């Protein structure tokens, strides 16, 4: 027995050029415009959730004093591409 997922419509005004791109993509992929928009929204929300998780993780590192000095990172970056690159700062 297939389970039904509750859905809800969301309306958004988008620039005509973007709507036309959605139309073309839907046609090329032989998918509905709803499917295209849903996939894009899922991907964007996943990306934003990951960005938020990484930000919280970075802030926890700062709070725990697990940081690398900016000058050490800059010196390492400047050494890349030279004959004697520095080891990755820790």
C-alpha positions as CSV (number, residue, x, y, z in Angstrom):
1,X,0.0,0.0,0.0
2,X,1.5,3.3,-1.1
3,X,1.6,6.1,1.5
4,X,0.4,9.5,0.5
5,X,2.5,12.5,1.4
6,X,0.6,15.6,2.3
7,X,1.4,18.5,0.1
8,X,0.7,22.2,0.0
9,X,0.9,24.7,-2.7
10,X,3.4,27.5,-2.4
11,X,3.1,30.5,-4.8
12,X,6.0,32.7,-5.7
13,X,6.5,35.5,-8.1
14,X,9.7,35.0,-10.1
15,X,11.3,37.0,-12.9
16,X,9.9,36.0,-16.3
17,X,13.4,35.0,-17.5
18,X,13.7,32.5,-14.6
19,X,10.2,31.1,-15.3
20,X,11.2,30.6,-18.9
21,X,14.3,28.7,-17.8
22,X,12.1,26.5,-15.7
23,X,9.8,25.9,-18.6
24,X,12.7,24.9,-20.9
25,X,14.2,22.6,-18.3
26,X,10.9,20.9,-17.6
27,X,10.5,20.3,-21.4
28,X,14.0,19.1,-21.8
29,X,13.8,16.7,-18.8
30,X,10.3,15.7,-19.7
31,X,9.2,16.6,-16.1
32,X,6.6,19.0,-14.8
33,X,7.4,22.5,-13.8
34,X,6.3,21.5,-10.3
35,X,8.9,18.8,-10.2
36,X,11.7,21.1,-11.3
37,X,10.8,23.8,-8.7
38,X,10.5,21.1,-6.0
39,X,13.9,19.7,-6.8
40,X,15.5,23.1,-6.8
41,X,13.9,24.0,-3.5
42,X,15.0,20.7,-1.9
43,X,18.6,21.3,-3.1
44,X,18.6,24.9,-1.9
45,X,17.2,24.0,1.6
46,X,19.7,21.1,1.9
47,X,22.5,23.5,1.0
48,X,21.3,26.1,3.6
49,X,20.9,23.5,6.3
50,X,24.5,22.3,5.6
51,X,25.8,25.9,5.7
52,X,24.1,26.4,9.0
53,X,25.5,23.2,10.4
54,X,29.0,24.1,9.3
55,X,28.7,27.6,10.8
56,X,27.6,26.1,14.2
57,X,30.5,23.7,14.0
58,X,32.9,26.5,13.3
59,X,31.6,28.6,16.1
60,X,32.0,25.7,18.5
61,X,35.6,25.3,17.3
62,X,36.1,29.0,18.1
63,X,34.5,28.7,21.5
64,X,36.8,25.7,22.2
65,X,39.8,27.7,21.0
66,X,40.4,25.3,18.1
67,X,41.6,27.9,15.7
68,X,44.6,28.6,13.5
69,X,46.3,32.0,13.5
70,X,45.5,34.0,10.3
71,X,49.2,34.9,9.8
72,X,50.1,31.2,9.8
73,X,47.4,30.4,7.2
74,X,48.5,33.4,5.1
75,X,52.1,32.3,5.2
76,X,51.1,28.8,4.2
77,X,49.0,30.0,1.3
78,X,51.8,32.3,0.1
79,X,54.2,29.4,0.1
80,X,52.0,27.3,-2.2
81,X,53.4,27.1,-5.7
82,X,56.9,27.8,-4.5
83,X,59.8,25.4,-4.3
84,X,59.5,25.1,-0.6
85,X,55.8,25.1,0.4
86,X,55.1,25.2,4.2
87,X,53.3,22.3,5.9
88,X,49.6,22.9,6.5
89,X,49.2,24.9,9.7
90,X,47.6,23.0,12.6
